[in-house]
């Protein structure tokens, strides 16, 4: 990967935030680059604005699905890790008809 350094380009805070976000999610950078290149090629090849807009919308929806999928995977892993780390989590055993796992009864203090 080639990197360029420039001391003459000024970026706004929003632009810097976007760059940081893309550094954290390089697959999004690839997707956005592909979308813009495809859009420019379609316009150069004579596609009308409506068709090009439809293609861009479709591509952006794909990016959104990808982002949600990655978020869901990460959230699920975090939820599982949190549940496994909790001492109150009963890891094995079936619940009885009252919804209490058999091992939960044995862990309670007698009255």
Secondary structure, 3 states (H helix, E strand, C coil): CCCCCCCCCCCCHHHHHHHHHHHHCHHHHHHHHHHHHHHHHHHHCCCCHHHHHHHHHHHHHHHHHHHHHHHHHHHHHHHHHHHHHCCCCCCCCCECCCCCEHHHHHHCCCC
